[in-house]
Amino acid sequence: MIENTYEKIVSLKELSIHLGGKMVLNRISLDVYRGQIIGYIGPNGAGKSTTVKIMLGLMDAYQGDVEIFGKDIASGDHTYKRRIGYVPENAEIYDNLTAQEYLTFVGQLYGMEEREIENKARKLMAQFDMENVFHTRISSFSKGMRQKVLIISSLLHDPDLLFLDEPLNGLDANSVMIIKEILAQLAAQGKTIFYSSHIMDVVEKISNRIILLAEGEIVADGSFSELQKKNTEGTLEEIFNQLTGFNEHKEIAGEFVRIVNGGKRDG
């Protein structure tokens, strides 16, 4: 585990939750520090999104302690949320609004002044070459354009803690390079980032700490180089498969292709 003398931003102690009679998180404990980019990964159903929703204050039927910015979120003081940005994997975005209207709405939720929102939003849209659609309805946007608006909305209020769930969905290669560099520069400024994705090579490259969740428990925690030393596999994808016990991908793929081929085998 990475030791860090910086300010503690997130602290989870013995965090557990049951949903639908199933243990989704099983007494996980975790401290996250200022300036870290956390690659938060795991198989579908491992509890990643549930952890994030608890930290965002969207779920409260949990056991254990959750502190954000040094305060217990169960205290009822929700002001900590103004210091958080969030891009969910499947975001609800109001199609009938223009980009300007949507970003104004989000900015006002965070207590920003309308003039500041207008100024920042227009400049940020311009950085993505989208200034010409600032007053265009989002319903006409491509998936990549929508994703850029969501990313802008998560950063508009200059948050100290950022949660990103598959943030690169729909983005072209140039935009991916820009986002990766934005995250690196934000972390260098002391912003803390939770980055959740199934694209392992991206997680491997941008994260300075990787946390792997499986069946509601933390099964790995460290830098990529530390995880490599502890495991026999090389890439993060291979380490992921090793630690989650998934090694049937070749057999499944072979059977899939055999069915596609009409049951014929090679040769």
C-alpha positions in Angstrom: 0.0 0.0 0.0 1.3 3.5 -0.9 2.1 5.6 2.2 1.6 9.3 1.8 2.1 12.1 4.3 -0.4 14.4 2.5 -3.8 15.4 3.7 -6.3 12.5 4.1 -9.2 13.1 1.7 -11.2 9.9 2.0 -11.3 7.4 4.9 -13.4 4.2 4.8 -13.5 2.0 7.9 -15.1 -1.4 8.0 -17.5 -0.3 5.2 -20.2 -3.0 4.5 -23.6 -3.0 2.8 -26.2 -5.6 1.9 -28.4 -5.1 -1.2 -31.2 -7.5 -2.1 -29.9 -10.0 0.6 -26.4 -10.0 -0.9 -23.2 -8.7 0.8 -22.0 -6.2 -1.8 -19.2 -4.6 0.3 -17.6 -6.7 3.0 -15.9 -4.5 5.7 -13.5 -2.6 3.4 -11.1 -0.1 4.9 -9.3 2.5 2.8 -7.5 5.8 3.2 -7.0 8.0 0.2 -4.7 11.1 0.2 -4.5 14.4 -1.5 -3.1 14.3 -5.1 -3.6 10.6 -5.7 -5.1 9.2 -8.9 -6.8 6.0 -7.7 -7.5 3.4 -10.4 -10.6 1.8 -8.8 -11.2 -1.4 -10.7 -13.0 -4.8 -10.4 -15.4 -7.2 -12.2 -19.0 -6.2 -12.8 -20.8 -6.5 -9.5 -17.7 -6.2 -7.4 -19.0 -3.1 -5.5 -17.2 -0.3 -7.2 -20.2 1.8 -8.1 -21.8 1.1 -4.7 -18.7 2.4 -2.9 -18.8 5.6 -5.0 -22.5 6.1 -4.4 -22.0 5.8 -0.7 -19.2 8.4 -0.8 -21.4 10.7 -2.8 -24.2 10.4 -0.2 -26.5 8.6 -2.6 -26.8 5.5 -0.4 -27.1 5.4 3.3 -28.0 1.9 4.4 -24.4 1.0 5.1 -22.4 -0.1 8.1 -19.0 1.4 9.1 -17.6 4.9 8.9 -17.1 7.1 5.8 -15.2 10.4 6.2 -14.7 12.8 3.4 -12.4 15.8 3.9 -12.1 14.8 7.6 -15.9 14.8 8.3 -18.3 11.9 8.8 -20.8 12.0 6.0 -23.4 10.5 8.2 -23.5 13.8 10.3 -26.0 15.3 7.9 -23.7 18.1 6.8 -23.8 17.9 3.0 -21.6 20.9 2.2 -18.7 18.5 1.4 -20.6 17.7 -1.9 -19.7 21.1 -3.2 -16.1 20.0 -3.3 -16.8 16.9 -5.4 -17.1 16.3 -9.1 -18.7 13.2 -10.7 -19.0 11.7 -14.1 -21.2 8.5 -13.8 -21.0 5.7 -16.4 -24.6 6.2 -17.6 -25.4 9.8 -16.9 -28.8 11.3 -17.3 -28.3 14.5 -19.3 -31.2 16.8 -20.2 -31.4 16.5 -24.0 -33.8 19.4 -24.4 -31.4 21.9 -22.8 -28.6 23.6 -24.7 -25.0 23.0 -23.5 -25.1 26.5 -22.0 -28.3 25.9 -20.2 -27.2 22.5 -18.8 -23.8 23.8 -17.6 -25.5 26.8 -16.0 -27.9 24.5 -14.2 -25.1 22.3 -12.9 -23.0 25.3 -11.9 -25.8 26.9 -9.9 -26.3 23.6 -8.0 -22.7 24.1 -6.8 -23.4 27.7 -5.8 -21.6 29.4 -8.6 -22.6 32.8 -9.9 -24.2 32.8 -13.3 -21.6 35.2 -14.8 -18.7 33.0 -13.7 -20.5 29.9 -15.0 -21.0 31.5 -18.4 -17.4 32.6 -18.7 -15.8 29.3 -17.6 -18.2 27.1 -19.5 -17.7 28.9 -22.8 -13.9 28.8 -22.4 -13.9 25.1 -21.5 -16.2 24.3 -24.4 -13.8 26.1 -26.7 -10.9 23.9 -25.4 -12.8 21.0 -26.8 -13.6 22.8 -30.1 -17.2 23.0 -29.1 -17.8 26.7 -28.7 -19.9 26.8 -31.8 -22.4 24.4 -30.2 -22.6 26.2 -26.9 -26.2 27.3 -27.5 -27.2 24.1 -29.4 -29.5 21.5 -27.8 -27.7 18.5 -26.4 -30.2 16.2 -28.3 -28.2 16.8 -31.5 -24.8 15.9 -29.9 -22.8 12.8 -30.6 -21.9 10.5 -27.8 -18.4 12.0 -27.6 -19.7 15.6 -27.5 -22.1 14.6 -24.7 -19.2 13.1 -22.8 -17.2 16.2 -23.1 -20.1 18.3 -21.7 -20.4 15.9 -18.7 -16.6 16.1 -18.1 -16.9 19.9 -18.2 -19.8 19.9 -15.8 -17.9 17.8 -13.3 -14.9 20.2 -13.3 -16.8 23.5 -13.7 -16.7 24.3 -9.9 -13.0 23.3 -9.5 -13.6 20.3 -7.2 -11.0 18.9 -4.8 -12.3 15.3 -5.3 -13.3 13.8 -8.6 -15.1 10.5 -9.3 -14.9 9.3 -12.9 -16.7 6.2 -14.1 -15.7 5.2 -17.6 -15.0 8.9 -18.5 -13.5 8.2 -21.9 -16.6 6.5 -23.4 -17.2 7.8 -26.9 -14.1 10.0 -27.1 -11.7 10.1 -30.0 -8.0 9.4 -29.6 -7.0 13.1 -29.4 -9.6 13.8 -26.7 -8.4 10.8 -24.7 -4.9 12.3 -24.7 -6.2 15.7 -23.6 -8.3 14.1 -20.7 -5.4 12.0 -19.5 -3.2 15.1 -19.4 -5.9 17.1 -17.6 -6.1 14.5 -14.9 -2.3 14.4 -14.5 -2.2 18.2 -14.1 -5.1 18.3 -11.7 -3.4 15.6 -9.5 -0.2 17.6 -9.6 -2.2 20.5 -8.2 -3.4 18.3 -5.3 -6.8 17.2 -6.7 -7.8 13.6 -5.7 -9.2 11.4 -8.4 -11.1 8.1 -8.3 -10.9 6.6 -11.8 -13.0 3.6 -12.6 -12.7 1.8 -15.9 -12.6 -1.5 -17.7 -9.9 -0.2 -20.0 -6.9 -1.6 -18.1 -4.1 0.0 -20.2 -5.5 3.4 -19.4 -5.9 2.7 -15.7 -2.3 1.3 -15.7 -0.9 4.5 -17.3 -2.7 7.2 -15.4 -3.1 5.8 -11.9 -0.4 6.2 -9.2 -2.4 3.8 -7.0 -4.6 0.9 -8.1 -7.2 -0.7 -5.9 -8.8 -3.9 -7.1 -12.1 -4.9 -5.7 -13.5 -8.5 -6.0 -16.7 -9.8 -4.4 -16.9 -6.8 -2.1 -13.4 -7.0 -0.8 -10.1 -5.2 -1.6 -7.8 -7.9 -3.1 -5.0 -5.6 -4.2 -3.8 -2.1 -3.3 -0.6 -0.4 -4.6 1.1 1.2 -7.5 1.3 -0.8 -10.7 5.0 -1.6 -10.1 4.1 -2.8 -6.6 1.3 -5.1 -8.0 3.7 -6.4 -10.6 6.2 -7.4 -7.9 3.6 -9.3 -5.9 2.1 -11.2 -8.9 3.4 -13.4 -11.6 1.6 -11.7 -14.5 2.9 -8.6 -16.3 0.1 -6.3 -17.6 -2.6 -4.9 -15.3 -5.2 -6.9 -17.4 -3.3 -10.1 -16.6 -2.9 -9.2 -12.9 -6.6 -8.4 -12.8 -7.5 -11.8 -14.3 -5.1 -13.6 -12.0 -6.4 -12.0 -8.8 -10.1 -12.3 -9.8 -9.6 -15.9 -10.8 -10.8 -15.4 -14.4 -8.7 -17.5 -16.8 -11.2 -19.0 -19.1 -11.2 -16.2 -21.7 -9.3 -18.2 -24.3 -11.6 -21.2 -24.0 -14.8 -19.0 -24.1 -13.5 -17.1 -27.1 -12.6 -20.3 -28.9 -16.0 -21.8 -28.3 -17.7 -18.5 -29.4 -15.7 -18.5 -32.7 -16.4 -22.2 -33.2 -20.2 -21.4 -33.0 -19.8 -18.4 -35.4 -18.0 -20.8 -37.8 -21.0 -23.1 -37.7 -19.4 -25.6 -35.4 -16.4 -26.2 -37.6 -13.0 -26.5 -35.9 -9.6 -25.3 -37.1 -8.0 -27.5 -39.6 
